[in-house]
Amino acid sequence: MTLLICVFAAIIFTIKWYRRKDDSMLLGVPCVCFWGASLMWLGDAIFGYAEDGAAFFEPEAAEMLNDAFLGLSVVALGMILWLVILLVKDPRGVVKASLRKKAEEK
């Protein structure tokens, strides 16, 4: 489940990044994060299959639920990382303008 969730997130962000004319929203950051996480989970799946054999493809319901929560947590962490980078770099100058406006009001 973690692999599938990360791959879907990576595909969605890659499509959004590819369709965007400019990179003002820094969509390359989550693309790289989610593709990297997908490669990590692929390696985990390969080693899990090597260890468990065919039983790897028959997980219990509780194990699948834990994997789904882990996958969603990874996507949430990637989105938070992207948001922090977006706020720090401020490509559109929104944060800078807001801070300047507050400073002028005082």
N, C-alpha and C positions, 0 to 999 in steps of 0.2 A: 504494500500500500504506500509506503514512503516513497518508493521509486516512482510509482504511477503519479502520485500527487505532485512530486517535484518535476517530473517530465511535463505534466500538463501545465504547470505554472511556467516552466521554461518556454514551452511552445507558445503560450498565450503572450508572454512578454516579448518573445522574438517576433511574433507577427505584428504586435503593436509597434515595436522598434523599427521593423522593416517598412511599415506603412508610413511612418512619421517622416516628414520632409526634413525637419531640423531635430537636433538632439537636445532641445532646451529642457526637457524633463529628465534627462540622463537615464533613459530606458536601457542603456547598455549595462548599467550596474546590476539591476535585477536579472537581466539575461545571463550575465556571467555567473552570478551567485547561484541561480537555479540550475544552470547547466553543470556547474561544478558540483552542486549537491547531487544532481542526477548521476553523474559519473561516480561519485562516492557510493551512492546507494546501489549502483550497478555492480561495483566491486564487492560490496557487502553481499549482494544476491549471488554472485558467482561463488564466493567463498562459502556462503550458506548452503548452496546446492552441492558443492564439493564435499561438505561435511555431512549433510543430512541425506543426500540423494533425492529420490523421488518424494520423500516425505516433506521436503521443502515446499512443495506445491499444495500441501494439504494442511494449512495452518488451522489452529482452533479459532473460534469466534473471538475469544478474549485477546488472543495474540493479534488478530487482524484489527481489533478495535484499538489496541495499544499502538500498533503501527500507523493507523490512520491519525490518531492524536499526535504522534511524533511527526508525521508528514505535515499536518496542519501547523504544528508548532514551528517547523523549519520554514514553511512559507511565511508565517507571521513574523518570524525573526528576520527573514530576508526583506520583507516589506518595511519593517522598522529600520533596518540598516539603510535601505534606500531612502526612506523619509529623512533620516538624520543627515545623510550625505546631501540630499536635496536642500535641506534647510541650511546647512553649513556653506555649500557652494552658492546657493541662491542665484541660479542662472537667469531668472527673470527680474531680479532685483526687488521682489515683493517684500521680503523681510527687511531689507535695507531701507526701503521707502517707508515702511510702517514704523521702524525705529526712528527715522528722521522726523516723521510726522509727530510722533509722541514727544520727541525732544523739542520740537518747535512749539508745541502746546504748553509746555512747562515754562 
